[in-house]
Amino acid sequence: MNATLNRPRTRAINPLQLSRVLLYLALALVAGAAGICYVSLKNTQHDLGERVRKTESEIKEFRARNQDYQSRIASLSSRMTLRSKLESGFIAMVPVAPTAIARLTPPAIDNADNMARAVAANPRLLP
C-alpha cells in the first residue's frame, strides 16, 4: 500500500504557546520601563547639573563682590582716611560719658558715701 494514503491530508499546525508569548511580552515591558526610568533619571541628572553650575557661578560672583566690598571698607576705614575725615570735619569724635558705659559688674564703691557695698539690693539678705 501507498504510505501517503494513510496520512491525514491537513498538516499539523503548531499552535502559539500562550505562556511563551506572555513571557516575551513581560520581558519587553520590563525592558521598556527600565529604559524609560533610565532616560528620566538622566534628564533629572542633567537638570540638576545645570542648576549646580548656575548656583556655583552665582556663589563665585557673590564672593567677588564681597571681596570688592571688603577692600572698599578697608580703604575707607583706614587710619589715614579716618584722620583726614576728622580733620576736614566730615566726622567728629565725641567723648563717651561714664554713665553711658554698660558694665557687667557694678562698681565696688558706692558714689554717695565712698563706702564699699556690703550686700546686694535684696532686702532678705540684710542682717
C-alpha positions as CSV (number, residue, x, y, z in Angstrom):
1,M,0.0,0.0,0.0
2,N,0.9,3.5,-0.5
3,A,2.3,5.3,2.6
4,T,1.0,8.6,1.6
5,L,-2.6,7.5,1.7
6,N,-2.6,6.7,5.4
7,R,-1.5,10.2,6.4
8,P,-4.0,12.9,7.2
9,R,-4.5,15.4,4.5
10,T,-4.1,18.5,6.6
11,R,-0.7,19.5,8.0
12,A,-0.3,19.7,11.8
13,I,-0.1,23.4,12.7
14,N,1.9,24.3,15.8
15,P,-0.4,26.5,17.9
16,L,1.1,29.6,19.6
17,Q,2.2,28.8,23.1
18,L,0.4,31.5,25.2
19,S,2.9,31.2,28.1
20,R,5.9,31.9,25.8
21,V,4.1,34.9,24.3
22,L,3.3,36.3,27.7
23,L,6.8,35.8,28.9
24,Y,8.3,37.7,26.0
25,L,5.7,40.4,26.4
26,A,6.5,40.8,30.1
27,L,10.2,40.9,29.3
28,A,9.6,43.6,26.7
29,L,7.5,45.7,29.2
30,V,10.2,45.4,31.9
31,A,12.9,46.4,29.5
32,G,10.8,49.3,28.2
33,A,10.0,50.5,31.8
34,A,13.7,50.3,32.7
35,G,14.7,52.3,29.6
36,I,12.1,55.0,30.4
37,C,13.3,55.2,34.0
38,Y,16.9,55.4,32.9
39,V,16.1,58.3,30.5
40,S,14.1,60.1,33.1
41,L,16.9,59.8,35.7
42,K,19.5,61.0,33.1
43,N,17.3,64.1,32.3
44,T,16.9,64.8,36.0
45,Q,20.7,64.5,36.5
46,H,21.4,66.9,33.7
47,D,18.8,69.4,35.0
48,L,20.4,69.2,38.5
49,G,23.8,69.6,37.0
50,E,22.7,72.8,35.2
51,R,21.3,74.2,38.5
52,V,24.5,73.3,40.4
53,R,26.6,75.2,37.7
54,K,24.3,78.2,37.9
55,T,24.5,78.2,41.7
56,E,28.3,77.9,41.6
57,S,28.6,80.8,39.2
58,E,26.3,82.9,41.5
59,I,28.5,82.0,44.5
60,K,31.6,83.0,42.6
61,E,30.0,86.3,41.6
62,F,28.9,87.0,45.2
63,R,32.4,86.1,46.6
64,A,34.0,88.5,44.1
65,R,31.6,91.3,45.0
66,N,32.1,90.5,48.7
67,Q,35.9,90.8,48.3
68,D,35.5,94.1,46.5
69,Y,33.3,95.4,49.3
70,Q,35.7,94.3,51.9
71,S,38.6,96.0,50.1
72,R,36.5,99.2,49.8
73,I,35.6,99.0,53.5
74,A,39.2,98.5,54.5
75,S,40.3,101.5,52.4
76,L,37.5,103.7,53.7
77,S,38.1,102.8,57.3
78,S,41.9,103.0,57.3
79,R,43.5,105.2,59.9
80,M,44.7,107.8,57.4
81,T,41.3,108.1,55.8
82,L,39.6,108.5,59.2
83,R,42.2,111.1,60.2
84,S,41.6,113.1,57.0
85,K,37.8,112.9,57.5
86,L,38.3,114.0,61.1
87,E,40.5,117.0,60.1
88,S,38.1,118.0,57.3
89,G,35.1,118.0,59.7
90,F,33.3,115.2,57.9
91,I,33.2,113.2,61.1
92,A,33.5,114.3,64.7
93,M,34.7,112.5,67.8
94,V,32.6,112.9,70.9
95,P,33.8,111.6,74.3
96,V,31.6,108.8,75.9
97,A,30.1,109.8,79.2
98,P,30.8,107.4,82.1
99,T,27.1,107.0,82.6
100,A,26.7,105.7,79.1
101,I,29.1,102.8,79.6
102,A,27.4,99.5,80.3
103,R,29.3,97.4,83.0
104,L,28.8,93.7,83.6
105,T,29.6,94.1,87.3
106,P,28.5,97.0,89.5
107,P,31.3,99.3,90.8
108,A,32.8,98.2,94.1
109,I,32.4,101.6,95.8
110,D,29.2,103.5,96.1
111,N,29.5,107.0,94.9
112,A,27.2,108.5,97.6
113,D,29.4,108.0,100.6
114,N,32.5,106.2,99.2
115,M,31.7,103.1,101.3
116,A,32.1,99.5,100.0
117,R,28.9,97.9,99.2
118,A,28.3,95.0,101.6
119,V,25.1,93.5,100.3
120,A,23.0,93.4,97.2
121,A,19.7,95.1,96.7
122,N,17.8,92.1,98.0
123,P,16.2,93.0,101.4
124,R,16.2,89.4,102.6
125,L,20.0,89.4,102.7
126,L,20.2,92.4,105.1
127,P,21.0,91.4,108.8
